[in-house]
């Protein structure tokens, strides 16, 4: 994968296909390949005539691993995304983020609205504002000596995912400390671009899609039927709703 330096940090990315660019920002513990290629997003976007650009968030995938929690605030990771667009010579792009990637997308849209044509925030509802409560259990699960020592269900879920993806668990634990920083409600209301908020029907982590959409000046909500936080990522109906949303805003 190609890389570039974002404020001295090596960030990996990949570009697939041609057409109007869509920047894809993955969730915690994942990578561009796991979140967007393996789930069929890149293929679906390419078939719809879009260029798909994946970024490996700092501490993830093939990007540089950092071990100071102060390096993982969402505004810093949003700056990585903005610098990638600059590196590629892209003035404006659609942006799709999932879970942590949706939080990064929100911070990107607040600070650099001129870079974002429209955004899809998947796996992130009103939790963007209220915060998420199980960070300690996830950190403990990542730092445990073995999976057998992890008893909390959410901690086990993320530990299994990290082990499966061969992630750097120490870097992920540092990321979890600060990457879930809530966004101030006034900043949410400042997001001026169109946003589709998509959350699984049984996702008990993200919070209400409609509540977040109601705060956004140009927000829409989409509930992904019968999907939880993990299974919603590659859902076909989620892809269809997102691509239809891009089409509407491409025409606008």
C-alpha positions as a LaTeX table, in Angstrom:
\begin{tabular}{lrrr}
\hline
Residue & $x$ (\AA) & $y$ (\AA) & $z$ (\AA) \\
\hline
Unk1 & 0.00 & 0.00 & 0.00 \\
Unk2 & 1.21 & 3.55 & $-0.65$ \\
Unk3 & 1.89 & 5.80 & 2.33 \\
Unk4 & 2.33 & 9.50 & 3.00 \\
Unk5 & 3.43 & 11.54 & 6.00 \\
Unk6 & 0.77 & 13.33 & 8.02 \\
Unk7 & 2.52 & 15.64 & 10.47 \\
Unk8 & 5.42 & 13.17 & 10.45 \\
Unk9 & 3.24 & 10.05 & 10.93 \\
Unk10 & 3.21 & 7.40 & 8.20 \\
Unk11 & $-0.35$ & 6.83 & 6.99 \\
Unk12 & $-1.26$ & 4.03 & 4.57 \\
Unk13 & $-3.98$ & 4.36 & 1.97 \\
Unk14 & $-5.20$ & 2.85 & $-1.28$ \\
Unk15 & $-7.10$ & 4.16 & $-4.30$ \\
Unk16 & $-9.51$ & 1.94 & $-6.23$ \\
Unk17 & $-11.11$ & 2.77 & $-9.56$ \\
Unk18 & $-12.02$ & 6.06 & $-11.17$ \\
Unk19 & $-14.85$ & 8.55 & $-10.85$ \\
Unk20 & $-16.01$ & 10.97 & $-8.19$ \\
Unk21 & $-13.92$ & 10.27 & $-5.06$ \\
Unk22 & $-15.32$ & 8.71 & $-1.90$ \\
Unk23 & $-13.04$ & 8.66 & 1.15 \\
Unk24 & $-13.68$ & 5.65 & 3.39 \\
Unk25 & $-12.69$ & 5.88 & 7.09 \\
Unk26 & $-12.81$ & 2.60 & 8.99 \\
Unk27 & $-13.78$ & 1.81 & 12.57 \\
Unk28 & $-11.77$ & 1.00 & 15.69 \\
Unk29 & $-9.51$ & $-2.04$ & 15.43 \\
Unk30 & $-10.17$ & $-2.43$ & 11.71 \\
Unk31 & $-8.39$ & $-1.30$ & 8.53 \\
Unk32 & $-9.23$ & $-0.15$ & 5.03 \\
Unk33 & $-9.09$ & $-3.70$ & 3.71 \\
Unk34 & $-11.10$ & $-5.28$ & 6.52 \\
Unk35 & $-13.77$ & $-2.58$ & 6.76 \\
Unk36 & $-14.21$ & $-1.63$ & 3.11 \\
Unk37 & $-12.66$ & $-4.16$ & 0.72 \\
Unk38 & $-13.60$ & $-7.43$ & 2.43 \\
Unk39 & $-17.17$ & $-6.24$ & 3.04 \\
Unk40 & $-17.79$ & $-5.34$ & $-0.62$ \\
Unk41 & $-17.95$ & $-1.56$ & $-0.22$ \\
Unk42 & $-15.12$ & $-0.82$ & $-2.64$ \\
Unk43 & $-16.63$ & $-3.10$ & $-5.28$ \\
Unk44 & $-20.10$ & $-1.58$ & $-4.84$ \\
Unk45 & $-18.79$ & 1.99 & $-5.08$ \\
Unk46 & $-16.69$ & 1.19 & $-8.15$ \\
Unk47 & $-19.70$ & $-0.42$ & $-9.85$ \\
Unk48 & $-21.72$ & 2.72 & $-9.10$ \\
Unk49 & $-19.07$ & 4.82 & $-10.83$ \\
Unk50 & $-17.18$ & 6.15 & $-7.82$ \\
Unk51 & $-13.50$ & 6.09 & $-6.95$ \\
Unk52 & $-12.99$ & 4.51 & $-3.53$ \\
Unk53 & $-10.14$ & 5.75 & $-1.33$ \\
Unk54 & $-9.36$ & 3.83 & 1.86 \\
Unk55 & $-7.21$ & 5.15 & 4.70 \\
Unk56 & $-5.70$ & 3.12 & 7.51 \\
Unk57 & $-6.22$ & 5.25 & 10.61 \\
Unk58 & $-3.10$ & 5.94 & 12.67 \\
Unk59 & $-2.36$ & 2.93 & 14.88 \\
Unk60 & $-4.27$ & 0.61 & 12.53 \\
Unk61 & $-3.58$ & $-1.56$ & 9.51 \\
Unk62 & $-0.34$ & $-0.61$ & 7.80 \\
Unk63 & $-0.19$ & 2.90 & 9.26 \\
Unk64 & 2.33 & 3.84 & 11.92 \\
Unk65 & 1.62 & 2.53 & 15.43 \\
Unk66 & 1.59 & 5.09 & 18.24 \\
Unk67 & 1.40 & 4.37 & 21.97 \\
Unk68 & 0.55 & 7.73 & 23.51 \\
Unk69 & $-3.23$ & 8.24 & 23.98 \\
Unk70 & $-2.74$ & 11.93 & 23.22 \\
Unk71 & $-2.03$ & 10.98 & 19.60 \\
Unk72 & $-5.51$ & 9.56 & 19.02 \\
Unk73 & $-8.00$ & 12.36 & 19.53 \\
Unk74 & $-10.53$ & 12.34 & 16.67 \\
Unk75 & $-9.52$ & 15.83 & 15.52 \\
Unk76 & $-5.98$ & 14.54 & 14.93 \\
Unk77 & $-7.23$ & 11.59 & 12.90 \\
Unk78 & $-9.54$ & 13.92 & 10.96 \\
Unk79 & $-6.44$ & 15.96 & 10.11 \\
Unk80 & $-4.85$ & 12.78 & 8.69 \\
Unk81 & $-7.88$ & 12.37 & 6.43 \\
Unk82 & $-7.74$ & 16.00 & 5.31 \\
Unk83 & $-4.03$ & 15.71 & 4.55 \\
Unk84 & $-4.67$ & 12.57 & 2.50 \\
Unk85 & $-7.09$ & 14.50 & 0.31 \\
Unk86 & $-4.46$ & 17.23 & $-0.02$ \\
Unk87 & $-1.81$ & 14.62 & $-0.84$ \\
Unk88 & $-4.01$ & 13.19 & $-3.59$ \\
Unk89 & $-4.91$ & 16.62 & $-4.97$ \\
Unk90 & $-8.62$ & 16.18 & $-4.20$ \\
Unk91 & $-10.43$ & 19.39 & $-3.30$ \\
Unk92 & $-13.75$ & 17.83 & $-2.22$ \\
Unk93 & $-14.92$ & 14.27 & $-1.69$ \\
Unk94 & $-17.80$ & 12.29 & $-0.35$ \\
Unk95 & $-16.83$ & 10.73 & 2.98 \\
Unk96 & $-18.16$ & 7.51 & 4.50 \\
Unk97 & $-17.08$ & 6.58 & 8.02 \\
Unk98 & $-18.07$ & 3.68 & 10.23 \\
Unk99 & $-18.13$ & 3.78 & 14.06 \\
Unk100 & $-14.87$ & 5.48 & 15.08 \\
Unk101 & $-14.56$ & 6.42 & 11.42 \\
Unk102 & $-17.92$ & 8.17 & 11.61 \\
Unk103 & $-16.69$ & 10.20 & 14.60 \\
Unk104 & $-13.59$ & 11.13 & 12.60 \\
Unk105 & $-15.85$ & 12.08 & 9.69 \\
Unk106 & $-17.86$ & 14.40 & 11.95 \\
Unk107 & $-14.71$ & 16.19 & 13.13 \\
Unk108 & $-13.53$ & 16.45 & 9.51 \\
Unk109 & $-16.84$ & 18.00 & 8.46 \\
Unk110 & $-16.70$ & 20.55 & 11.30 \\
Unk111 & $-13.15$ & 21.75 & 10.71 \\
Unk112 & $-12.89$ & 21.32 & 6.94 \\
Unk113 & $-16.43$ & 21.57 & 5.53 \\
Unk114 & $-15.00$ & 22.70 & 2.20 \\
Unk115 & $-13.42$ & 19.25 & 1.82 \\
Unk116 & $-16.63$ & 17.27 & 2.37 \\
Unk117 & $-19.33$ & 17.18 & $-0.29$ \\
Unk118 & $-21.61$ & 15.00 & 1.82 \\
Unk119 & $-21.05$ & 12.38 & 4.50 \\
Unk120 & $-22.36$ & 9.01 & 5.62 \\
Unk121 & $-21.91$ & 8.23 & 9.31 \\
Unk122 & $-22.47$ & 4.53 & 9.88 \\
Unk123 & $-22.54$ & 2.84 & 13.27 \\
Unk124 & $-22.65$ & 6.18 & 15.09 \\
Unk125 & $-25.84$ & 7.75 & 16.38 \\
Unk126 & $-26.40$ & 10.09 & 19.30 \\
Unk127 & $-23.41$ & 8.42 & 20.97 \\
Unk128 & $-21.38$ & 10.95 & 19.00 \\
Unk129 & $-22.62$ & 13.51 & 21.54 \\
Unk130 & $-23.38$ & 11.50 & 24.67 \\
Unk131 & $-20.23$ & 9.38 & 24.54 \\
Unk132 & $-19.82$ & 5.63 & 24.95 \\
Unk133 & $-19.52$ & 3.92 & 28.30 \\
Unk134 & $-17.57$ & 0.69 & 27.77 \\
Unk135 & $-14.10$ & 2.03 & 26.91 \\
Unk136 & $-12.52$ & 0.71 & 30.12 \\
Unk137 & $-13.76$ & $-2.83$ & 29.46 \\
Unk138 & $-12.38$ & $-2.72$ & 25.91 \\
Unk139 & $-9.00$ & $-1.42$ & 27.08 \\
Unk140 & $-8.81$ & $-4.12$ & 29.75 \\
Unk141 & $-9.72$ & $-6.75$ & 27.17 \\
Unk142 & $-7.00$ & $-5.58$ & 24.80 \\
Unk143 & $-4.39$ & $-5.52$ & 27.56 \\
Unk144 & $-5.27$ & $-8.92$ & 29.04 \\
Unk145 & $-2.66$ & $-11.67$ & 28.80 \\
Unk146 & $-5.09$ & $-13.98$ & 27.01 \\
Unk147 & $-8.66$ & $-14.10$ & 25.75 \\
Unk148 & $-9.52$ & $-16.52$ & 28.56 \\
Unk149 & $-8.91$ & $-13.68$ & 31.03 \\
Unk150 & $-11.48$ & $-11.40$ & 29.35 \\
Unk151 & $-14.94$ & $-11.84$ & 30.89 \\
Unk152 & $-16.81$ & $-8.67$ & 29.85 \\
Unk153 & $-18.78$ & $-9.40$ & 26.62 \\
Unk154 & $-17.83$ & $-6.16$ & 24.85 \\
Unk155 & $-14.21$ & $-6.54$ & 25.91 \\
Unk156 & $-14.20$ & $-10.11$ & 24.57 \\
Unk157 & $-15.79$ & $-9.00$ & 21.31 \\
Unk158 & $-13.11$ & $-6.41$ & 20.63 \\
Unk159 & $-10.29$ & $-8.68$ & 21.83 \\
Unk160 & $-11.40$ & $-11.44$ & 19.44 \\
Unk161 & $-11.63$ & $-8.92$ & 16.60 \\
Unk162 & $-8.15$ & $-7.52$ & 17.37 \\
Unk163 & $-6.63$ & $-11.02$ & 17.54 \\
Unk164 & $-8.34$ & $-12.05$ & 14.31 \\
Unk165 & $-7.05$ & $-8.99$ & 12.45 \\
Unk166 & $-3.57$ & $-9.38$ & 14.00 \\
Unk167 & $-3.76$ & $-5.78$ & 15.23 \\
Unk168 & $-1.27$ & $-4.11$ & 17.55 \\
Unk169 & $-3.28$ & $-4.37$ & 20.77 \\
Unk170 & $-1.09$ & $-1.92$ & 22.67 \\
Unk171 & $-1.65$ & 0.74 & 20.02 \\
Unk172 & $-5.38$ & 0.03 & 20.02 \\
Unk173 & $-5.58$ & 0.35 & 23.80 \\
Unk174 & $-3.93$ & 3.78 & 23.56 \\
Unk175 & $-6.35$ & 4.72 & 20.79 \\
Unk176 & $-9.38$ & 3.69 & 22.84 \\
Unk177 & $-8.43$ & 6.09 & 25.65 \\
Unk178 & $-8.95$ & 9.24 & 23.59 \\
Unk179 & $-10.58$ & 8.39 & 20.23 \\
Unk180 & $-14.07$ & 8.29 & 21.74 \\
Unk181 & $-14.00$ & 11.97 & 22.67 \\
Unk182 & $-17.63$ & 13.18 & 22.38 \\
Unk183 & $-18.44$ & 16.01 & 20.03 \\
Unk184 & $-19.94$ & 19.15 & 21.52 \\
Unk185 & $-23.59$ & 19.52 & 20.53 \\
Unk186 & $-22.94$ & 23.01 & 19.16 \\
Unk187 & $-20.27$ & 21.57 & 16.86 \\
Unk188 & $-22.72$ & 18.92 & 15.63 \\
Unk189 & $-25.13$ & 21.69 & 14.71 \\
Unk190 & $-22.34$ & 23.39 & 12.76 \\
Unk191 & $-21.99$ & 20.46 & 10.35 \\
Unk192 & $-23.39$ & 22.14 & 7.27 \\
Unk193 & $-22.99$ & 19.34 & 4.71 \\
Unk194 & $-25.67$ & 16.72 & 4.03 \\
Unk195 & $-25.26$ & 13.71 & 6.34 \\
Unk196 & $-26.83$ & 10.25 & 6.30 \\
Unk197 & $-26.78$ & 8.65 & 9.77 \\
Unk198 & $-27.06$ & 4.86 & 9.48 \\
Unk199 & $-27.30$ & 2.60 & 12.54 \\
Unk200 & $-28.21$ & $-1.05$ & 12.89 \\
Unk201 & $-31.65$ & $-1.81$ & 14.31 \\
Unk202 & $-30.12$ & $-3.85$ & 17.16 \\
Unk203 & $-26.97$ & $-1.75$ & 17.61 \\
Unk204 & $-26.88$ & $-1.05$ & 21.35 \\
Unk205 & $-23.56$ & 0.78 & 21.11 \\
Unk206 & $-24.12$ & 3.65 & 18.65 \\
Unk207 & $-27.27$ & 5.23 & 20.03 \\
Unk208 & $-30.23$ & 6.57 & 18.09 \\
Unk209 & $-29.67$ & 7.49 & 14.44 \\
Unk210 & $-32.73$ & 9.74 & 14.41 \\
Unk211 & $-31.64$ & 11.72 & 17.47 \\
Unk212 & $-28.33$ & 12.55 & 15.85 \\
Unk213 & $-29.92$ & 13.30 & 12.48 \\
Unk214 & $-32.32$ & 15.71 & 14.18 \\
Unk215 & $-29.34$ & 17.75 & 15.45 \\
Unk216 & $-27.77$ & 18.03 & 12.02 \\
Unk217 & $-28.89$ & 20.89 & 9.76 \\
Unk218 & $-29.07$ & 18.49 & 6.77 \\
Unk219 & $-29.34$ & 15.15 & 8.52 \\
Unk220 & $-31.19$ & 12.01 & 7.46 \\
Unk221 & $-31.56$ & 8.79 & 9.44 \\
Unk222 & $-31.51$ & 5.24 & 8.14 \\
Unk223 & $-32.04$ & 2.19 & 10.35 \\
Unk224 & $-30.31$ & $-0.92$ & 9.02 \\
Unk225 & $-32.83$ & $-3.72$ & 9.61 \\
Unk226 & $-31.93$ & $-6.60$ & 11.93 \\
Unk227 & $-28.27$ & $-5.67$ & 12.25 \\
Unk228 & $-26.10$ & $-5.04$ & 15.30 \\
Unk229 & $-22.96$ & $-2.90$ & 15.44 \\
Unk230 & $-20.62$ & $-5.49$ & 13.95 \\
Unk231 & $-22.92$ & $-7.04$ & 11.35 \\
Unk232 & $-24.20$ & $-3.73$ & 9.96 \\
Unk233 & $-20.85$ & $-2.84$ & 8.43 \\
Unk234 & $-21.21$ & $-4.79$ & 5.20 \\
Unk235 & $-25.00$ & $-4.95$ & 5.00 \\
Unk236 & $-26.34$ & $-4.73$ & 1.43 \\
Unk237 & $-29.20$ & $-2.40$ & 2.43 \\
Unk238 & $-26.71$ & $-0.07$ & 4.10 \\
Unk239 & $-24.67$ & 0.06 & 0.89 \\
Unk240 & $-27.78$ & 0.70 & $-1.20$ \\
Unk241 & $-28.96$ & 3.52 & 1.06 \\
Unk242 & $-25.50$ & 5.10 & 1.16 \\
Unk243 & $-24.99$ & 4.97 & $-2.61$ \\
Unk244 & $-28.49$ & 6.36 & $-3.22$ \\
Unk245 & $-27.63$ & 9.20 & $-0.81$ \\
Unk246 & $-24.42$ & 9.91 & $-2.72$ \\
Unk247 & $-26.33$ & 9.93 & $-6.00$ \\
Unk248 & $-28.84$ & 12.47 & $-4.70$ \\
Unk249 & $-26.07$ & 14.74 & $-3.52$ \\
Unk250 & $-23.93$ & 14.25 & $-6.62$ \\
Unk251 & $-26.83$ & 15.55 & $-8.67$ \\
Unk252 & $-27.36$ & 18.44 & $-6.23$ \\
\hline
\end{tabular}
